[in-house]
Amino acid sequence: MSILTGERISLRALEPGDVDLLYSWENNSNIWSVSNTLAPFSRFVLEKYIAESHMDIFQTKQLRLMIDISEKGDTDTIGAIDLFDFDPMHERAGIGILISEKRYMNRGYASEALELLIDYSFTILQLHQLFCHIDCDNKVSIKLFEKFRFRVTGEKKDWNKSPEGWKSVYMLQLINPRH
């Protein structure tokens, strides 16, 4: 069994066939606020991104893995989990997760993906810490990360502008317990 395979999901590298999924996710303006996106992505840019995704995290400073589930013999890609702002000098990376559709939410898939990526980050990449930024009112995401011992270590007041107004953001960190 691979370090990126769990009981119900597996994390895998990007494939050329993922361009349509990425195109729909990256151009969904409903999630732009959490990804700090302001404009749509072209199919060309996403194809180029996928073509370069084979490069090492030490080169690109990021890693996107697709979240696959297998049910009744069928495999569906339900989201993605990312390492970003990878800093090899200070042995840290940011982490973000997307579950694409409501029907896949609150079923434990994000939790399993996060657990696999934490283990990969600390075991294979030998990182010292992971961090994330979550809107203070996103109780579901905060609870998910706290389940894995991420701790709120700061609050950025009025950090993100949204149609509803300014939102504060918590910074959460997880220090590798093996260090």
GROMACS elastic network, one bead per residue, 0.5 to 0.9 nm:
[ bonds ]
;  ai    aj funct       b0    kb
    1     4     6  0.82453   500
    1     5     6  0.65685   500
    1     6     6  0.84589   500
    2     5     6  0.52230   500
    2     6     6  0.82449   500
    2    10     6  0.87283   500
    3     6     6  0.78322   500
    3   116     6  0.68941   500
    3   117     6  0.87268   500
    3   119     6  0.76175   500
    3   120     6  0.65864   500
    3   124     6  0.89850   500
    4     9     6  0.85784   500
    4    10     6  0.57638   500
    4    11     6  0.52559   500
    4    12     6  0.73501   500
    4   113     6  0.83936   500
    4   116     6  0.57419   500
    4   117     6  0.72509   500
    4   119     6  0.86499   500
    4   120     6  0.71898   500
    5     8     6  0.80306   500
    5     9     6  0.61945   500
    5    11     6  0.63414   500
    5    12     6  0.87493   500
    5   113     6  0.88425   500
    5   116     6  0.72887   500
    6     9     6  0.53055   500
    6    10     6  0.58774   500
    6    11     6  0.85251   500
    6   112     6  0.68562   500
    6   113     6  0.79294   500
    6   115     6  0.89035   500
    6   116     6  0.70453   500
    7    10     6  0.82102   500
    7   112     6  0.81540   500
    8    68     6  0.85515   500
    8    69     6  0.60042   500
    8    70     6  0.66854   500
    8    71     6  0.82684   500
    8   109     6  0.76404   500
    8   112     6  0.79579   500
    9    67     6  0.66408   500
    9    68     6  0.54452   500
    9    70     6  0.68087   500
    9   109     6  0.69879   500
    9   112     6  0.71911   500
    9   113     6  0.71554   500
   10    66     6  0.80911   500
   10    67     6  0.59476   500
   10    68     6  0.52817   500
   10    69     6  0.66047   500
   10    70     6  0.85848   500
   10   112     6  0.89756   500
   10   113     6  0.75892   500
   10   116     6  0.85596   500
   11    65     6  0.56336   500
   11    66     6  0.54485   500
   11    68     6  0.62966   500
   11    80     6  0.82498   500
   11    81     6  0.82319   500
   11   113     6  0.71312   500
   11   116     6  0.79870   500
   11   117     6  0.83266   500
   12    15     6  0.87513   500
   12    64     6  0.86138   500
   12    65     6  0.51973   500
   12    66     6  0.52453   500
   12    67     6  0.67842   500
   12    68     6  0.75532   500
   13    53     6  0.78245   500
   13    54     6  0.79903   500
   13    63     6  0.86530   500
   13    64     6  0.70591   500
   13    65     6  0.51002   500
   13    66     6  0.62634   500
   14    17     6  0.82739   500
   14    18     6  0.65444   500
   14    19     6  0.88122   500
   14    50     6  0.62093   500
   14    51     6  0.87505   500
   14    53     6  0.67524   500
   14    54     6  0.81964   500
   14    64     6  0.72016   500
   14    65     6  0.63911   500
   14    66     6  0.64097   500
   15    18     6  0.54639   500
   15    19     6  0.78467   500
   15    50     6  0.67222   500
   15    51     6  0.83093   500
   15    53     6  0.87011   500
   16    19     6  0.60174   500
   16    47     6  0.71266   500
   16    50     6  0.62981   500
   16    51     6  0.72665   500
   17    20     6  0.71005   500
   17    21     6  0.83640   500
   18    21     6  0.53591   500
   18    22     6  0.62070   500
   18    23     6  0.85082   500
   18    47     6  0.89971   500
   18    50     6  0.81410   500
   18    66     6  0.88036   500
   18    77     6  0.88528   500
   19    22     6  0.51193   500
   19    23     6  0.58982   500
   19    24     6  0.86134   500
   19    43     6  0.72366   500
   19    46     6  0.64067   500
   19    47     6  0.62496   500
   19    50     6  0.74974   500
   20    24     6  0.62627   500
   20    25     6  0.86500   500
   20    43     6  0.81386   500
   21    24     6  0.52367   500
   21    25     6  0.61652   500
   21    26     6  0.84780   500
   21    77     6  0.85084   500
   21    79     6  0.88918   500
   22    25     6  0.50630   500
   22    26     6  0.57327   500
   22    27     6  0.81323   500
   22    43     6  0.88172   500
   22    46     6  0.71777   500
   23    26     6  0.54138   500
   23    27     6  0.59583   500
   23    28     6  0.84781   500
   23    40     6  0.87520   500
   23    41     6  0.70749   500
   23    42     6  0.75212   500
   23    43     6  0.63871   500
   23    46     6  0.70255   500
   24    27     6  0.53566   500
   24    28     6  0.61256   500
   25    28     6  0.52687   500
   25    29     6  0.86555   500
   25    31     6  0.80432   500
   25    79     6  0.88762   500
   25   100     6  0.72923   500
   26    29     6  0.78797   500
   26    31     6  0.81025   500
   26    32     6  0.77148   500
   26    35     6  0.87920   500
   26    37     6  0.82117   500
   26    40     6  0.68445   500
   26    41     6  0.64877   500
   27    30     6  0.87532   500
   27    31     6  0.85929   500
   27    32     6  0.80352   500
   27    37     6  0.89635   500
   27    39     6  0.77469   500
   27    41     6  0.62485   500
   27    42     6  0.86920   500
   28    31     6  0.60018   500
   28    32     6  0.68912   500
   28    40     6  0.80891   500
   29    32     6  0.50423   500
   29    33     6  0.78527   500
   29    37     6  0.82207   500
   29    38     6  0.82668   500
   29    39     6  0.83353   500
   29    40     6  0.80651   500
   30    33     6  0.72467   500
   30    34     6  0.89212   500
   31    34     6  0.57364   500
   31    35     6  0.66335   500
   31    36     6  0.87353   500
   31    37     6  0.83101   500
   32    35     6  0.50736   500
   32    36     6  0.57053   500
   32    38     6  0.66132   500
   32    39     6  0.84198   500
   33    36     6  0.53369   500
   33    37     6  0.65900   500
   33    38     6  0.81606   500
   33   160     6  0.77322   500
   33   161     6  0.81237   500
   33   162     6  0.69077   500
   34    37     6  0.78514   500
   34   133     6  0.89849   500
   34   134     6  0.80508   500
   34   135     6  0.81704   500
   34   160     6  0.88820   500
   35    38     6  0.89466   500
   35    96     6  0.87048   500
   36   160     6  0.87069   500
   37    40     6  0.78068   500
   41    44     6  0.82826   500
   41    45     6  0.65517   500
   41    46     6  0.69843   500
   42    45     6  0.52935   500
   42    46     6  0.64599   500
   42    47     6  0.86768   500
   43    46     6  0.51086   500
   43    47     6  0.60464   500
   43    48     6  0.85626   500
   44    47     6  0.51116   500
   44    48     6  0.61941   500
   44    49     6  0.85891   500
   45    48     6  0.51188   500
   45    49     6  0.61314   500
   45    50     6  0.87037   500
   46    50     6  0.61584   500
   46    51     6  0.84847   500
   47    50     6  0.51543   500
   47    51     6  0.61045   500
   47    52     6  0.86719   500
   48    52     6  0.62307   500
   48    53     6  0.85558   500
   49    52     6  0.52364   500
   49    53     6  0.60668   500
   50    54     6  0.77992   500
   51    54     6  0.69722   500
   51    55     6  0.89836   500
   52    55     6  0.58990   500
   52    60     6  0.88651   500
   53    56     6  0.78959   500
   53    57     6  0.89394   500
   53    60     6  0.83635   500
   53    63     6  0.76710   500
   53    64     6  0.79618   500
   54    57     6  0.89673   500
   55    58     6  0.82584   500
   55    59     6  0.65143   500
   55    60     6  0.67180   500
   56    59     6  0.53031   500
   56    60     6  0.64297   500
   56    61     6  0.81337   500
   56    62     6  0.84936   500
   56    63     6  0.81974   500
   57    60     6  0.51327   500
   57    61     6  0.50219   500
   57    62     6  0.53558   500
   57    63     6  0.58558   500
   57    83     6  0.87428   500
   57    86     6  0.75280   500
   58    61     6  0.55287   500
   58    62     6  0.79313   500
   58    86     6  0.77224   500
   58    87     6  0.84269   500
   58    88     6  0.71684   500
   59    62     6  0.82734   500
   60    63     6  0.77219   500
   60    86     6  0.84465   500
   61    83     6  0.81393   500
   61    84     6  0.62581   500
   61    85     6  0.58837   500
   61    87     6  0.69999   500
   61    88     6  0.84546   500
   61    93     6  0.85619   500
   62    82     6  0.72051   500
   62    83     6  0.53225   500
   62    85     6  0.63840   500
   62    86     6  0.59352   500
   62    93     6  0.83404   500
   62    94     6  0.89503   500
   63    81     6  0.83647   500
   63    82     6  0.55708   500
   63    83     6  0.50402   500
   63    84     6  0.65288   500
   63    86     6  0.86598   500
   64    80     6  0.66764   500
   64    81     6  0.58894   500
   64    83     6  0.64770   500
   64    84     6  0.83555   500
   65    79     6  0.87048   500
   65    80     6  0.55894   500
   65    81     6  0.54230   500
   65    82     6  0.62640   500
   65    83     6  0.86567   500
   66    77     6  0.66981   500
   66    78     6  0.77869   500
   66    79     6  0.59740   500
   66    81     6  0.64521   500
   66    82     6  0.87138   500
   67    76     6  0.83906   500
   67    77     6  0.56196   500
   67    78     6  0.57788   500
   67    79     6  0.50839   500
   67    80     6  0.52204   500
   67    81     6  0.70315   500
   67    98     6  0.89973   500
   67    99     6  0.83529   500
   67   109     6  0.84028   500
   67   110     6  0.87043   500
   67   113     6  0.70247   500
   68    75     6  0.63976   500
   68    76     6  0.55029   500
   68    78     6  0.60261   500
   68    79     6  0.74707   500
   68    80     6  0.87137   500
   69    74     6  0.81186   500
   69    75     6  0.55306   500
   69    76     6  0.54252   500
   69    77     6  0.64401   500
   69    78     6  0.71067   500
   69   109     6  0.82466   500
   70    73     6  0.61823   500
   70    74     6  0.54344   500
   70    76     6  0.64850   500
   70    77     6  0.89566   500
   71    74     6  0.53753   500
   71    75     6  0.65055   500
   71    76     6  0.80954   500
   72    75     6  0.84401   500
   77    80     6  0.82540   500
   77   100     6  0.88303   500
   78    98     6  0.83560   500
   78    99     6  0.58704   500
   78   100     6  0.56354   500
   78   101     6  0.72186   500
   78   104     6  0.70201   500
   78   109     6  0.88028   500
   79    97     6  0.75666   500
   79    98     6  0.52025   500
   79   100     6  0.51109   500
   79   101     6  0.82656   500
   79   110     6  0.86906   500
   80    96     6  0.83957   500
   80    97     6  0.58955   500
   80    98     6  0.52924   500
   80    99     6  0.67935   500
   80   100     6  0.81726   500
   80   113     6  0.87844   500
   81    95     6  0.73399   500
   81    96     6  0.57308   500
   81    98     6  0.62647   500
   81    99     6  0.86233   500
   81   110     6  0.86583   500
   81   113     6  0.72946   500
   81   114     6  0.76878   500
   81   117     6  0.79354   500
   82    94     6  0.79017   500
   82    95     6  0.55329   500
   82    96     6  0.51368   500
   82    97     6  0.62412   500
   82    98     6  0.86967   500
   82   117     6  0.86908   500
   83    86     6  0.68123   500
   83    93     6  0.59587   500
   83    94     6  0.54715   500
   83    96     6  0.66933   500
   83   117     6  0.86376   500
   83   121     6  0.87970   500
   83   130     6  0.87788   500
   84    87     6  0.87777   500
   84    93     6  0.57418   500
   84    95     6  0.62705   500
   84    96     6  0.79216   500
   85    92     6  0.80194   500
   85    93     6  0.54555   500
   85    94     6  0.57633   500
   85    95     6  0.87067   500
   86    90     6  0.88959   500
   86    91     6  0.76388   500
   86    92     6  0.59431   500
   86    94     6  0.68026   500
   87    90     6  0.56200   500
   87    91     6  0.56479   500
   87    92     6  0.53687   500
   87    93     6  0.61504   500
   88    92     6  0.66949   500
   88    93     6  0.84440   500
   88   127     6  0.79877   500
   89    92     6  0.81518   500
   90    93     6  0.89825   500
   90   127     6  0.83156   500
   90   128     6  0.76010   500
   90   129     6  0.86996   500
   91   125     6  0.84639   500
   91   126     6  0.74353   500
   91   128     6  0.51520   500
   91   129     6  0.66544   500
   91   130     6  0.87386   500
   92   121     6  0.89724   500
   92   127     6  0.55370   500
   92   128     6  0.58637   500
   92   130     6  0.55443   500
   92   131     6  0.76392   500
   93   121     6  0.86332   500
   93   127     6  0.77401   500
   93   128     6  0.89666   500
   93   129     6  0.69166   500
   93   130     6  0.51666   500
   93   131     6  0.63909   500
   93   132     6  0.86223   500
   94   129     6  0.87961   500
   94   130     6  0.56571   500
   94   132     6  0.53995   500
   94   133     6  0.82992   500
   95   114     6  0.88222   500
   95   117     6  0.88331   500
   95   130     6  0.66762   500
   95   131     6  0.61383   500
   95   132     6  0.54857   500
   95   133     6  0.85365   500
   96   114     6  0.89891   500
   96   132     6  0.67703   500
   96   133     6  0.84524   500
   97   110     6  0.72851   500
   97   113     6  0.84307   500
   97   114     6  0.78334   500
   98   110     6  0.78971   500
   99   102     6  0.77980   500
   99   104     6  0.67762   500
   99   105     6  0.65318   500
   99   109     6  0.81142   500
   99   110     6  0.68511   500
  100   103     6  0.87654   500
  100   104     6  0.74523   500
  100   105     6  0.82544   500
  101   104     6  0.56708   500
  101   105     6  0.68070   500
  102   105     6  0.50504   500
  102   106     6  0.82092   500
  103   106     6  0.82417   500
  103   107     6  0.84395   500
  104   107     6  0.61674   500
  104   108     6  0.85271   500
  104   109     6  0.73109   500
  104   110     6  0.89200   500
  105   108     6  0.74309   500
  105   109     6  0.73228   500
  105   110     6  0.76501   500
  106   109     6  0.75862   500
  106   110     6  0.80780   500
  107   110     6  0.79318   500
  107   111     6  0.86572   500
  108   111     6  0.51369   500
  108   112     6  0.62281   500
  108   113     6  0.86615   500
  109   112     6  0.51760   500
  109   113     6  0.61363   500
  109   114     6  0.85336   500
  110   113     6  0.50591   500
  110   114     6  0.59990   500
  110   115     6  0.85042   500
  110   144     6  0.80727   500
  111   114     6  0.51492   500
  111   115     6  0.61580   500
  111   116     6  0.86851   500
  111   144     6  0.65801   500
  111   145     6  0.83437   500
  111   147     6  0.85294   500
  111   148     6  0.86489   500
  112   115     6  0.51048   500
  112   116     6  0.62526   500
  112   117     6  0.86915   500
  113   116     6  0.51840   500
  113   117     6  0.61991   500
  113   118     6  0.86008   500
  114   117     6  0.51485   500
  114   118     6  0.60468   500
  114   119     6  0.85679   500
  114   144     6  0.86951   500
  114   145     6  0.81672   500
  114   148     6  0.82921   500
  115   118     6  0.52215   500
  115   119     6  0.62746   500
  115   120     6  0.86628   500
  115   148     6  0.73855   500
  116   119     6  0.52241   500
  116   120     6  0.61754   500
  116   121     6  0.85940   500
  117   121     6  0.59292   500
  117   122     6  0.85243   500
  118   121     6  0.50653   500
  118   122     6  0.61594   500
  118   123     6  0.83347   500
  118   130     6  0.79561   500
  118   148     6  0.87004   500
  119   122     6  0.53213   500
  119   123     6  0.57047   500
  119   124     6  0.78169   500
  120   123     6  0.52357   500
  120   124     6  0.52179   500
  120   125     6  0.66512   500
  120   126     6  0.82289   500
  121   124     6  0.58735   500
  121   126     6  0.60924   500
  121   127     6  0.57944   500
  121   128     6  0.87514   500
  121   129     6  0.85865   500
  121   130     6  0.81307   500
  122   125     6  0.58579   500
  122   127     6  0.50404   500
  122   128     6  0.70373   500
  122   129     6  0.79368   500
  122   130     6  0.89324   500
  122   176     6  0.63992   500
  122   177     6  0.89145   500
  122   178     6  0.80900   500
  123   126     6  0.51973   500
  123   127     6  0.78086   500
  124   127     6  0.82688   500
  126   176     6  0.85733   500
  127   130     6  0.75221   500
  127   175     6  0.87299   500
  127   176     6  0.70902   500
  128   174     6  0.85454   500
  128   175     6  0.59338   500
  128   176     6  0.51336   500
  128   177     6  0.84992   500
  128   178     6  0.85239   500
  128   179     6  0.66645   500
  129   173     6  0.68798   500
  129   174     6  0.54880   500
  129   176     6  0.55030   500
  130   150     6  0.84075   500
  130   172     6  0.83995   500
  130   173     6  0.57281   500
  130   174     6  0.52531   500
  130   175     6  0.66830   500
  130   176     6  0.80040   500
  131   150     6  0.78820   500
  131   171     6  0.70175   500
  131   172     6  0.55017   500
  131   174     6  0.63013   500
  131   175     6  0.87410   500
  132   145     6  0.87079   500
  132   150     6  0.88043   500
  132   170     6  0.81890   500
  132   171     6  0.58302   500
  132   172     6  0.53508   500
  132   173     6  0.66559   500
  133   169     6  0.61827   500
  133   170     6  0.55946   500
  133   172     6  0.63240   500
  134   137     6  0.82492   500
  134   138     6  0.67072   500
  134   139     6  0.89701   500
  134   141     6  0.71092   500
  134   142     6  0.68497   500
  134   168     6  0.86181   500
  134   169     6  0.53754   500
  134   170     6  0.53414   500
  134   171     6  0.66583   500
  134   172     6  0.77804   500
  135   138     6  0.53641   500
  135   139     6  0.84319   500
  135   141     6  0.87089   500
  135   142     6  0.85074   500
  135   159     6  0.88798   500
  135   160     6  0.82610   500
  135   167     6  0.65657   500
  135   168     6  0.59574   500
  135   170     6  0.61805   500
  135   171     6  0.89731   500
  136   139     6  0.72039   500
  136   142     6  0.79999   500
  136   155     6  0.81822   500
  136   167     6  0.73444   500
  136   168     6  0.57341   500
  136   169     6  0.50802   500
  136   170     6  0.56840   500
  137   140     6  0.87633   500
  137   142     6  0.87323   500
  137   167     6  0.81540   500
  137   168     6  0.81880   500
  137   169     6  0.83749   500
  138   141     6  0.56975   500
  138   142     6  0.63577   500
  138   143     6  0.87529   500
  139   142     6  0.50700   500
  139   143     6  0.60093   500
  139   144     6  0.85488   500
  140   143     6  0.52292   500
  140   144     6  0.62506   500
  140   145     6  0.88875   500
  141   145     6  0.63017   500
  141   146     6  0.85117   500
  142   145     6  0.53665   500
  142   146     6  0.60497   500
  142   147     6  0.85550   500
  142   150     6  0.87301   500
  142   152     6  0.87066   500
  142   170     6  0.86853   500
  142   172     6  0.84854   500
  143   146     6  0.50710   500
  143   147     6  0.60894   500
  143   148     6  0.89781   500
  144   147     6  0.52687   500
  144   148     6  0.71646   500
  144   150     6  0.89548   500
  145   148     6  0.54177   500
  145   149     6  0.68325   500
  145   150     6  0.54287   500
  145   151     6  0.80123   500
  145   172     6  0.79839   500
  145   174     6  0.89741   500
  146   151     6  0.61756   500
  146   152     6  0.83173   500
  146   172     6  0.84417   500
  147   150     6  0.73005   500
  148   151     6  0.89958   500
  148   174     6  0.81250   500
  149   173     6  0.84221   500
  149   174     6  0.63747   500
  149   175     6  0.87625   500
  150   172     6  0.57061   500
  150   173     6  0.50872   500
  150   175     6  0.79661   500
  151   171     6  0.82134   500
  151   172     6  0.50601   500
  151   173     6  0.54465   500
  151   174     6  0.65129   500
  152   155     6  0.78694   500
  152   170     6  0.62847   500
  152   171     6  0.57111   500
  152   173     6  0.66420   500
  153   170     6  0.74820   500
  153   171     6  0.57830   500
  153   172     6  0.55957   500
  153   173     6  0.66673   500
  154   169     6  0.84085   500
  154   170     6  0.57538   500
  154   171     6  0.51663   500
  154   172     6  0.72263   500
  155   159     6  0.89287   500
  155   168     6  0.68551   500
  155   169     6  0.56360   500
  155   171     6  0.60706   500
  156   159     6  0.55549   500
  156   160     6  0.89324   500
  156   167     6  0.88668   500
  156   168     6  0.55684   500
  156   169     6  0.51159   500
  156   170     6  0.62649   500
  156   171     6  0.75720   500
  157   160     6  0.85530   500
  157   166     6  0.84919   500
  157   167     6  0.72030   500
  157   169     6  0.66162   500
  157   170     6  0.86899   500
  158   161     6  0.72914   500
  158   165     6  0.86781   500
  158   169     6  0.75169   500
  159   166     6  0.68053   500
  159   167     6  0.58935   500
  159   168     6  0.51590   500
  159   169     6  0.61665   500
  160   165     6  0.84257   500
  160   166     6  0.56910   500
  160   167     6  0.51303   500
  160   168     6  0.65711   500
  160   169     6  0.74416   500
  161   164     6  0.80152   500
  161   165     6  0.58439   500
  161   167     6  0.62232   500
  162   165     6  0.50527   500
  162   166     6  0.59211   500
  162   167     6  0.70671   500
  163   166     6  0.82550   500
  164   167     6  0.84471   500
  174   177     6  0.84983   500
  175   178     6  0.86721   500
  175   179     6  0.79532   500
  176   179     6  0.56539   500
